[in-house]
Amino acid sequence: MTLVATPTPSHVPAAPQARADLLAISHGTSSEAGQAAIAALVDAVAERARGVRVRPGFVDVQRPDVPDVLAEVDQGATAVIVPLLLSAGYHVHVDLARAARRSPVPTLVAAALGPDRRLVDVLEQRLAQSGRDEGDGVVLAAAGSSDERSVRDCERMAVSLAARLGCRVDVGFVSAAVPPLAEAIDAARAASRSGRVVVATYLLAPGYFAGLVEAGDADVVTAPLLDGGPPPPALVDLVIDRFAAAAGGR
């Protein structure tokens, strides 16, 4: 059973009559910094969502995988998979949906984290911290996907960020989608009044893709949404809201 939910106002959900476990499922990474950043987010969600059992899991690279996490959910409880993914591509529509269908307990799949205005909030904060000037070109750097739905999600985020900043924002992808990040940086530089380009890293945590973004030809590159410090409260709220929307739709 699969449900893709829509955002709701930020709140901590009350425990439902039949318990629902929050399965915080991220992609997985071999980066120790990335692992620590995701773990800190999951811990912060567990602290906020009192009365809800929060279980971490991974689509790839790390363990436990999604079937193993689902196997740990008590009979009589509902599992709500919250993808710690910034857009809804293959992992959400195929991998997690398939895991939900094969789950030994009733399982729902919440919406991906993005697009969402709270992600724009964090991106804007990272740009302010980077020392961006109004004349700088801005590029939103995303991982990329062969799934057009994921690409459209990232493009919508670029439009939202441009509206917030009041300037042009190009979008570039690290892999699997066009335009590639290097081309987006070149286009932004050509249109920049200052000649500088600032890249807003639209990645959840440090890791391989973040390293590729940092190695690009931008003048300034912001930290990922999780930068090693305490997780942004807006991001914690977003995860909890995705859970609440799916659990409330049962």
Residue pairs with C-beta under 8 A, 6 or more apart in sequence:
1 100
1 101
1 106
1 107
1 108
2 97
2 100
2 101
2 107
2 108
2 109
3 108
3 109
3 110
3 246
3 249
4 88
4 92
4 109
4 110
4 111
5 108
5 110
5 111
5 242
5 245
5 246
5 249
6 111
6 245
7 111
7 116
7 238
7 241
7 242
7 245
8 241
8 244
8 245
8 248
9 241
10 237
10 238
10 240
10 241
11 240
11 241
11 244
12 48
12 49
12 50
12 240
13 49
13 52
13 240
13 243
13 244
13 247
13 248
14 51
15 51
15 52
16 78
16 247
16 248
16 250
18 76
18 77
18 78
19 53
19 74
19 76
19 77
19 78
20 52
20 77
20 78
20 79
20 80
20 243
20 247
20 250
21 52
21 53
21 54
21 55
21 73
21 74
21 77
21 78
21 79
21 80
22 45
22 49
22 52
22 53
22 54
22 55
22 80
22 82
22 239
22 243
23 55
23 56
23 57
23 66
23 69
23 70
23 73
23 79
23 80
23 81
23 82
24 41
24 42
24 45
24 54
24 55
24 56
24 57
24 82
24 84
24 239
25 56
25 57
25 58
25 59
25 66
25 69
25 81
25 82
25 83
25 84
25 96
26 38
26 56
26 57
26 58
26 59
26 83
26 84
26 85
26 204
26 205
27 58
27 59
27 60
27 61
27 84
27 85
27 91
28 58
28 59
28 60
28 61
28 62
29 35
29 38
29 61
29 62
29 205
29 207
29 208
30 61
30 207
30 208
31 205
31 206
31 207
31 208
31 210
33 205
33 206
33 207
33 228
34 205
34 206
34 207
34 210
35 62
36 228
37 204
37 205
37 206
37 224
37 226
37 227
37 228
37 231
38 56
38 84
38 204
38 205
38 226
39 56
40 226
40 230
40 231
41 84
41 226
41 231
41 235
41 236
41 239
42 54
42 56
42 84
44 230
44 231
44 236
45 54
45 236
45 239
45 240
46 52
46 54
48 236
48 237
48 240
49 240
49 243
52 243
53 77
55 69
55 72
55 73
56 64
56 69
57 64
57 65
57 66
57 68
57 69
58 64
58 65
58 66
59 65
59 66
59 91
59 95
59 96
64 72
66 81
66 95
66 96
66 99
67 99
67 102
67 103
70 79
70 99
70 103
70 104
70 105
70 107
71 104
73 79
73 103
73 104
73 105
74 105
75 104
75 105
77 105
78 105
78 106
78 107
78 108
78 247
78 250
79 100
79 103
79 105
79 106
79 107
79 108
80 107
80 108
80 109
80 110
80 243
80 246
80 247
81 96
81 99
81 100
81 107
81 108
81 109
81 110
82 110
82 239
82 242
82 243
82 246
83 91
83 92
83 96
83 109
83 110
83 111
83 112
83 113
84 113
84 204
84 239
85 91
85 92
85 112
85 113
85 204
86 112
86 113
86 114
86 119
86 142
86 143
86 153
86 154
86 157
86 202
86 203
86 204
86 225
87 112
87 114
87 115
87 142
87 145
87 149
87 150
87 151
87 153
87 154
88 111
88 112
88 149
88 150
88 153
89 145
89 146
89 147
89 149
89 150
89 153
90 145
90 146
90 147
90 150
92 109
92 112
93 147
93 149
96 109
97 109
99 107
100 107
100 108
100 109
108 246
108 247
108 249
108 250
109 246
110 242
110 243
110 245
110 246
111 242
111 245
111 246
112 153
113 119
113 204
113 235
113 238
113 239
113 242
114 153
114 154
114 157
115 153
115 156
115 157
115 160
116 238
117 160
118 234
118 235
118 237
118 238
119 157
119 202
119 225
119 234
119 235
119 238
120 157
120 160
120 161
120 164
121 232
121 234
122 225
122 232
122 234
122 235
123 140
123 157
123 161
123 200
123 202
123 222
123 225
124 161
124 164
124 165
125 232
126 200
126 201
126 222
126 223
126 225
126 227
127 138
127 165
127 198
127 200
127 222
129 222
129 223
130 198
130 220
130 221
130 222
131 220
132 138
132 198
132 220
133 194
133 196
134 167
135 192
135 193
135 194
135 196
136 192
136 194
136 196
136 197
136 198
136 219
136 220
137 168
137 170
137 185
137 188
137 189
137 191
137 192
137 194
137 196
137 197
137 198
138 161
138 162
138 165
138 167
138 168
138 169
138 170
138 188
138 197
138 198
138 199
138 200
139 169
139 170
139 171
139 172
139 181
139 184
139 185
139 188
139 197
139 198
139 199
139 200
139 218
140 154
140 157
140 158
140 161
140 169
140 170
140 171
140 172
140 199
140 200
140 202
141 172
141 173
141 174
141 181
141 184
141 199
141 200
141 201
141 202
141 203
141 213
141 216
141 221
142 154
142 157
142 171
142 172
142 173
142 174
142 177
142 202
142 203
143 173
143 174
143 175
143 176
143 202
143 203
143 209
144 151
144 154
144 173
144 174
144 175
144 176
144 177
145 151
145 176
145 177
146 176
146 177
150 177
151 173
151 177
154 171
154 173
154 177
154 202
155 171
157 171
157 202
158 169
158 170
158 171
159 169
161 169
161 200
162 168
162 169
168 188
168 191
169 200
170 179
170 184
170 185
170 187
170 188
171 179
171 184
172 179
172 180
172 181
172 182
172 183
172 184
172 185
172 199
173 179
173 180
173 181
173 184
174 180
174 181
174 209
174 212
174 213
175 209
179 187
181 199
181 212
181 213
181 216
182 216
182 217
185 197
185 199
185 216
185 217
185 218
186 217
188 197
189 195
189 196
189 197
196 219
196 220
197 217
197 218
197 219
197 220
198 218
198 219
198 220
198 221
198 222
199 213
199 216
199 218
199 220
199 221
199 222
200 222
201 210
201 213
201 221
201 222
201 223
201 224
201 225
202 225
203 209
203 210
203 213
203 224
203 225
204 224
204 225
204 226
205 224
205 225
205 226
206 224
206 226
206 227
206 228
210 224
213 221
214 221
225 232
225 235
226 232
226 235
